[in-house]
Amino acid sequence: MEEKTPKISVLMPAYNAEKYISEAIESILNQTFKDFEFIIVEDCSTDRTWEIIQDYAKKDEKIIIFKNKKNLGIAGNRNKLIGLAKGKYIVWQDADDVSLPYRLKDQFNFMEKNKDVGICGGWLQFFNEKGDLGIRKYKKSDKDVRKTIFRFSPVSQPSAIVKKEAIDKAGLYDLNYPPAEDLDMSFRIGKKYKFANLQKVLIKYRESPSGATFTHLRTIEMKTFSVRLRHSDNKNYKMSLLDHIYNIFQYISMLILPAKLKIWLFNLLRNSKR
């Protein structure tokens, strides 16, 4: 009998995630939409991440697991996961975030009704051990997203659903741009497809002082500038005077402000209480 192809491939790279990965996995298994495969790649962790993943794989046949022989990093793992995916759509799930139960159903239904959309995200509910920290909202329409793409990410990678054929046409993640490879991918997909964001919270995004945003902010910003510059002369996008001014001030702030203060200011600008 021919094996049924899943509608969605949920892809999770995992590295030293023992503290939160169970909650992340459960959030996918508890989705109201059930036609998916769940592929997890463990990237040479030094904690119990692999053991936890193995336990879940034994309990649920949707979960397919792989263990790297050498550490590939986020971009390398994303490319490996894409190569393993069989679904029409790809959904990214970080190992420390929580997808709300309706996420897959709402995103799948939207993508099926909007064939010209290549990548669709949603809002993020920031939280930590102390509670909720605010909601980060993203523009709804392709037109509005493109107006701010040189200042803010068009779609949040943790909440993204991507048409598999869009990645096939755009090409794999560029290993020259981690940790901003997701922004580069969005730019490339946007050359042939539209952007969209559901106007609701899809993900509870865990903020941690030990996370990459805090510990590698300058690297993230430098790579982000490189990606924006790479696509600044593309006819599908228009870098406005405001965009230029914003990037100049962001570059200056990178040189003079400490990471924690910058992140606090950015969250103040981008996040809302409801």
Backbone torsions as a table, in degrees:
resi	resn	phi	psi	omega
1	MET	NA	134.6	-179.2
2	GLU	-68.0	134.4	-179.3
3	GLU	-69.8	133.8	-178.8
4	LYS	-74.1	132.1	178.8
5	THR	-83.9	128.0	-179.6
6	PRO	-70.9	151.5	177.3
7	LYS	-69.7	-37.9	-175.3
8	ILE	-127.9	138.8	168.7
9	SER	-107.6	112.5	174.8
10	VAL	-87.6	123.4	-172.7
11	LEU	-117.8	130.4	-177.8
12	MET	-133.7	113.7	167.1
13	PRO	-82.9	141.4	-175.8
14	ALA	-137.1	128.1	177.2
15	TYR	-143.8	121.0	179.9
16	ASN	46.0	54.1	-173.6
17	ALA	-114.7	20.8	-172.6
18	GLU	-57.4	-29.4	-174.7
19	LYS	-70.2	-33.4	-172.0
20	TYR	-124.2	-8.7	-169.8
21	ILE	-66.0	-30.9	178.4
22	SER	-61.0	-43.5	179.2
23	GLU	-64.9	-38.9	178.8
24	ALA	-65.2	-45.1	179.4
25	ILE	-63.8	-45.8	179.8
26	GLU	-58.2	-35.9	-177.8
27	SER	-65.9	-27.0	175.4
28	ILE	-82.1	-43.3	179.6
29	LEU	-63.5	-24.1	-179.1
30	ASN	-93.6	12.8	177.7
31	GLN	-66.6	147.7	176.8
32	THR	-73.4	-25.5	174.9
33	PHE	-86.8	130.9	-170.7
34	LYS	-116.3	-7.9	-175.1
35	ASP	-87.9	73.0	-178.6
36	PHE	-146.7	158.1	165.9
37	GLU	-108.4	153.4	-175.3
38	PHE	-128.0	103.9	-175.5
39	ILE	-105.2	126.5	-179.4
40	ILE	-121.9	128.7	175.1
41	VAL	-112.6	122.3	179.6
42	GLU	-93.9	127.8	-167.1
43	ASP	-107.5	58.2	175.5
44	CYS	61.9	49.1	178.0
45	SER	-67.4	157.4	176.8
46	THR	-107.7	5.5	178.2
47	ASP	-114.4	-154.2	-175.2
48	ARG	-92.9	17.8	-178.0
49	THR	-54.5	-47.3	-177.2
50	TRP	-62.9	-41.7	179.2
51	GLU	-62.9	-40.9	179.5
52	ILE	-65.0	-43.7	179.3
53	ILE	-62.5	-41.9	179.1
54	GLN	-60.4	-42.6	179.2
55	ASP	-59.4	-42.2	179.9
56	TYR	-68.8	-38.1	-179.6
57	ALA	-63.6	-32.0	178.0
58	LYS	-70.4	-26.8	-175.8
59	LYS	-90.4	-25.5	-174.1
60	ASP	-137.4	122.1	-176.2
61	GLU	-71.7	-13.6	176.4
62	LYS	-68.0	-24.9	-174.1
63	ILE	-86.9	124.6	178.1
64	ILE	-118.7	126.6	-172.1
65	ILE	-122.0	149.2	177.5
66	PHE	-140.0	148.2	178.9
67	LYS	-122.8	122.0	-179.6
68	ASN	-71.4	146.0	174.6
69	LYS	-81.7	-24.5	174.6
70	LYS	-141.3	153.7	-177.1
71	ASN	-68.3	125.1	-177.8
72	LEU	-102.3	-16.3	-176.2
73	GLY	77.1	174.3	-174.1
74	ILE	-61.5	-51.9	-176.2
75	ALA	-63.7	-43.3	178.5
76	GLY	-61.9	-40.5	178.2
77	ASN	-68.8	-36.7	177.5
78	ARG	-61.0	-43.7	179.0
79	ASN	-64.8	-40.2	177.8
80	LYS	-63.2	-43.7	-179.6
81	LEU	-64.0	-40.0	177.9
82	ILE	-60.7	-40.6	179.0
83	GLY	-64.5	-24.6	-179.7
84	LEU	-90.6	-17.9	-172.2
85	ALA	-73.0	140.6	179.5
86	LYS	-113.5	-11.3	-173.1
87	GLY	-74.9	162.5	174.5
88	LYS	-68.7	-33.0	179.5
89	TYR	-123.9	151.2	175.7
90	ILE	-112.5	133.4	175.6
91	VAL	-121.5	129.0	177.2
92	TRP	-90.9	136.4	176.4
93	GLN	-133.8	112.5	176.9
94	ASP	-73.5	153.0	-172.2
95	ALA	-76.3	-3.3	177.8
96	ASP	-125.0	8.2	178.6
97	ASP	-104.7	170.2	-177.6
98	VAL	-127.8	118.6	175.6
99	SER	-83.6	133.2	177.2
100	LEU	-72.0	151.2	-168.3
101	PRO	-57.0	-28.4	-176.8
102	TYR	-90.5	-1.3	-171.8
103	ARG	-54.2	-57.8	-174.9
104	LEU	-62.6	-41.8	-179.0
105	LYS	-62.2	-48.4	-177.2
106	ASP	-66.8	-41.5	-179.4
107	GLN	-70.0	-40.2	178.0
108	PHE	-61.9	-47.3	-179.5
109	ASN	-61.2	-40.2	179.3
110	PHE	-64.3	-46.6	-178.0
111	MET	-64.8	-35.8	178.8
112	GLU	-67.0	-30.3	-179.5
113	LYS	-88.3	-15.2	-176.3
114	ASN	-126.8	79.7	-172.3
115	LYS	-66.4	-20.2	-178.7
116	ASP	-86.0	-3.4	178.1
117	VAL	-87.8	129.0	179.5
118	GLY	-97.9	-29.2	-178.7
119	ILE	-145.9	133.8	-177.1
120	CYS	-135.3	133.3	177.2
121	GLY	-119.1	-153.9	178.8
122	GLY	-165.8	-169.7	-178.9
123	TRP	-84.6	154.3	178.1
124	LEU	-112.1	133.6	170.9
125	GLN	-98.0	105.4	178.5
126	PHE	-72.6	141.7	177.9
127	PHE	-155.9	162.4	170.2
128	ASN	-146.4	-166.7	-177.1
129	GLU	-62.2	-21.1	-178.3
130	LYS	-88.0	-13.8	179.1
131	GLY	133.3	-165.3	-178.5
132	ASP	-74.0	143.9	-175.1
133	LEU	-118.0	0.7	-179.8
134	GLY	124.4	166.2	-177.3
135	ILE	-111.3	131.3	173.6
136	ARG	-98.7	119.4	-177.1
137	LYS	-101.7	150.2	179.0
138	TYR	-125.0	148.5	-177.6
139	LYS	-58.8	146.8	-174.5
140	LYS	-78.8	-51.6	-169.6
141	SER	-96.0	158.4	177.6
142	ASP	-58.9	-41.7	-179.0
143	LYS	-60.4	-45.7	-178.3
144	ASP	-71.4	-36.0	178.5
145	VAL	-61.5	-44.6	-177.4
146	ARG	-65.4	-24.5	179.5
147	LYS	-68.8	-24.8	-175.7
148	THR	-119.6	11.0	-171.9
149	ILE	-65.8	-23.0	178.0
150	PHE	-88.7	5.0	175.8
151	ARG	-119.8	-39.7	-176.6
152	PHE	-132.4	152.9	176.3
153	SER	-60.3	135.9	-178.9
154	PRO	-67.6	-33.4	-178.5
155	VAL	-142.6	138.8	177.0
156	SER	-78.2	124.6	-178.4
157	GLN	-57.7	-40.4	-179.9
158	PRO	-61.1	-22.6	-178.6
159	SER	-107.3	8.9	-169.4
160	ALA	-78.4	140.0	161.6
161	ILE	-117.5	133.6	-173.3
162	VAL	-128.2	135.7	174.2
163	LYS	-67.6	125.5	-176.4
164	LYS	-57.8	-39.4	-179.4
165	GLU	-66.5	-24.8	177.6
166	ALA	-67.3	-39.9	176.7
167	ILE	-70.2	-38.0	177.8
168	ASP	-58.6	-37.6	-179.8
169	LYS	-79.6	-36.6	-177.5
170	ALA	-78.1	-27.7	-175.6
171	GLY	97.2	166.1	-177.1
172	LEU	-70.6	173.0	178.1
173	TYR	-63.4	138.0	-178.9
174	ASP	-81.0	118.1	-176.9
175	LEU	-72.4	-2.5	176.6
176	ASN	-84.8	-9.5	-171.1
177	TYR	-117.0	4.3	174.5
178	PRO	-56.8	140.6	5.0
179	PRO	-96.3	28.3	177.2
180	ALA	-112.7	23.2	-178.2
181	GLU	-64.6	-27.3	179.7
182	ASP	-69.6	-37.0	177.1
183	LEU	-65.8	-43.2	177.1
184	ASP	-59.9	-42.3	177.8
185	MET	-61.4	-42.6	179.4
186	SER	-61.1	-45.1	177.4
187	PHE	-56.8	-43.9	-177.0
188	ARG	-69.3	-39.9	177.0
189	ILE	-64.8	-38.1	-178.5
190	GLY	-66.6	-10.2	176.2
191	LYS	-73.6	-25.0	-176.2
192	LYS	-120.7	-16.6	-176.3
193	TYR	-133.8	168.8	177.6
194	LYS	-91.5	156.8	172.1
195	PHE	-95.5	158.0	172.6
196	ALA	-159.8	156.1	174.0
197	ASN	-139.6	127.2	173.4
198	LEU	-67.5	139.7	-174.7
199	GLN	-91.5	59.7	178.3
200	LYS	-161.1	160.5	178.2
201	VAL	-73.5	125.7	177.4
202	LEU	-110.4	-25.0	-172.3
203	ILE	-133.5	139.4	165.3
204	LYS	-95.4	111.9	-171.9
205	TYR	-98.2	117.2	-175.3
206	ARG	-80.8	123.4	177.2
207	GLU	-101.4	126.1	-177.4
208	SER	-133.3	135.3	177.5
209	PRO	-59.4	-21.1	179.3
210	SER	-93.4	0.6	-179.4
211	GLY	-71.5	167.0	-175.3
212	ALA	-61.8	-34.3	-177.8
213	THR	-61.4	-39.2	-179.9
214	PHE	-77.5	-42.9	-171.3
215	THR	-85.4	-21.2	-176.9
216	HIS	-130.7	35.8	-174.4
217	LEU	-59.8	-44.4	-177.6
218	ARG	-62.8	-41.3	177.2
219	THR	-62.4	-43.4	178.8
220	ILE	-59.7	-44.9	-177.8
221	GLU	-67.6	-41.3	-179.8
222	MET	-63.6	-42.0	177.6
223	LYS	-67.2	-36.4	177.5
224	THR	-62.4	-44.1	175.8
225	PHE	-58.6	-42.2	-179.7
226	SER	-62.0	-41.9	179.7
227	VAL	-66.3	-45.4	179.0
228	ARG	-59.5	-43.4	179.7
229	LEU	-64.0	-39.1	-179.0
230	ARG	-58.6	-35.2	-174.6
231	HIS	-106.3	6.0	-173.6
232	SER	-67.8	-25.1	-178.8
233	ASP	-102.5	12.0	178.9
234	ASN	-78.0	138.0	-174.6
235	LYS	-66.9	-16.7	-179.7
236	ASN	-79.6	-10.3	-177.7
237	TYR	-132.7	155.9	178.7
238	LYS	-132.5	115.8	178.8
239	MET	-87.4	111.5	-174.9
240	SER	-82.9	172.3	175.5
241	LEU	-60.0	-41.1	177.6
242	LEU	-60.9	-39.5	177.7
243	ASP	-61.2	-43.8	179.0
244	HIS	-61.7	-45.6	-179.5
245	ILE	-63.0	-44.2	179.3
246	TYR	-58.6	-45.7	-177.9
247	ASN	-67.1	-34.9	176.5
248	ILE	-63.9	-46.8	179.4
249	PHE	-66.2	-36.8	178.0
250	GLN	-64.4	-39.8	179.8
251	TYR	-65.4	-43.9	178.6
252	ILE	-62.6	-43.9	-179.5
253	SER	-63.6	-31.6	178.1
254	MET	-62.0	-33.0	-176.3
255	LEU	-82.6	-23.8	-171.6
256	ILE	-117.4	-17.8	-176.3
257	LEU	-105.0	139.6	175.4
258	PRO	-68.1	153.4	-173.5
259	ALA	-57.3	-45.1	-176.6
260	LYS	-62.4	-39.2	178.7
261	LEU	-68.3	-40.9	179.4
262	LYS	-62.4	-43.9	-179.6
263	ILE	-65.4	-39.8	177.5
264	TRP	-61.7	-43.8	-180.0
265	LEU	-66.3	-41.0	180.0
266	PHE	-65.3	-43.4	177.6
267	ASN	-62.9	-36.5	177.7
268	LEU	-63.4	-37.8	-179.8
269	LEU	-74.7	-41.1	-169.6
270	ARG	-98.4	-22.8	-174.5
271	ASN	-101.9	152.1	176.4
272	SER	-127.8	164.5	-177.8
273	LYS	-77.5	-23.9	-179.0
274	ARG	-149.5	NA	NA
